[in-house]
Amino acid sequence: MKDNKLYHILDLIEEIDKVDKMILIHKDSDSTLMLDQYKNQKLKLSNYLVKELLINSDNRAEVMYIIKIFIEKFYVNEMRHLHFEENDNLKKIENVFIENYS
C-alpha cells in the first residue's frame, strides 16, 4: 500500500471516530434527525473504508482482521441490538453461518 493511500485510510478512520462521537452526543436528543444523519454518515464512511482496505491491499487475510477490529470498535452497540426479520435475506445468510459454521 502506498503512503498516500495509507494516510487516506487513516484519515477515514479518524473521520469515522469523530462521527461516532457525534452519535454519542446526539443519542439522547429529543429529535432523531441529527442522530440518523450521523449514523448514515458513519455507515457511508465505513463502507468506503472497507472498500479502500480491500482494493489497496494485496494481503487479504490481514485486511479481514483489520476490518474485524474496526467492526468490533465502531459497531459493537449496533451488533448488540441486531435483529433480522424472518423474511430478511440477511437472516437467511445468518442462518447458514449458524447452522453450518458454528
C-alpha positions in Angstrom: 0.0 0.0 0.0 1.4 3.4 -1.0 1.8 6.0 1.7 -0.8 8.3 0.3 -3.4 5.5 0.4 -2.4 4.6 3.9 -2.8 8.2 5.1 -6.2 8.4 3.3 -7.3 5.3 5.2 -6.1 6.6 8.5 -7.9 9.9 7.8 -11.1 7.9 7.1 -10.8 6.1 10.4 -10.3 9.4 12.2 -13.4 10.8 10.5 -15.4 7.8 11.5 -14.3 8.2 15.1 -15.4 11.9 15.0 -18.8 10.9 13.6 -19.1 8.2 16.2 -18.5 10.7 19.0 -21.2 13.0 17.5 -23.6 10.0 17.5 -22.9 9.6 21.3 -23.6 13.3 21.8 -27.0 13.1 20.0 -28.2 9.7 21.2 -30.3 11.1 24.0 -31.7 14.0 22.0 -35.4 14.5 21.6 -35.1 14.7 17.8 -33.7 11.8 15.9 -32.9 13.8 12.8 -29.3 14.6 13.7 -28.7 11.1 15.1 -30.0 9.5 12.0 -27.8 11.8 9.8 -24.7 10.9 11.7 -25.5 7.2 11.6 -25.9 7.4 7.9 -22.7 9.3 7.5 -20.9 6.7 9.7 -22.2 3.9 7.6 -21.2 5.6 4.3 -17.7 6.3 5.6 -17.4 2.7 6.9 -18.4 1.2 3.6 -15.9 3.4 1.9 -13.2 2.4 4.4 -13.8 -1.3 3.9 -13.7 -0.9 0.1 -10.5 1.1 0.3 -8.9 -1.5 2.5 -9.9 -4.3 0.2 -8.8 -2.5 -3.0 -5.5 -1.2 -1.8 -4.0 -4.3 -0.2 -2.5 -7.5 -1.6 -2.7 -9.3 1.7 -6.4 -10.1 2.1 -6.3 -12.2 5.3 -4.7 -9.4 7.3 -7.1 -6.9 5.9 -10.0 -9.0 7.1 -8.5 -8.9 10.5 -8.3 -5.1 10.4 -11.9 -5.0 9.2 -12.9 -7.2 12.2 -11.1 -4.9 14.6 -12.9 -1.9 13.0 -16.3 -3.5 13.3 -15.7 -4.5 17.0 -14.6 -0.9 17.8 -17.2 1.1 15.9 -20.2 -1.2 15.6 -20.3 -3.1 18.9 -23.5 -1.3 20.0 -25.3 -2.0 16.7 -24.4 -5.6 16.9 -25.8 -6.0 20.4 -29.2 -4.8 19.2 -29.1 -6.6 15.9 -32.3 -8.3 14.9 -33.3 -9.5 11.5 -36.9 -10.0 10.3 -37.6 -13.6 9.4 -38.0 -12.9 5.7 -34.9 -10.7 5.5 -32.2 -12.2 3.2 -29.6 -11.3 5.7 -31.4 -13.5 8.2 -31.1 -16.4 5.7 -27.4 -15.7 5.4 -27.0 -15.6 9.2 -28.8 -18.9 9.5 -26.4 -20.5 7.0 -23.4 -19.4 9.2 -25.1 -20.5 12.4 -26.2 -23.9 11.0 -23.0 -24.8 9.1 -20.1 -23.0 10.7 -20.8 -22.8 14.4 
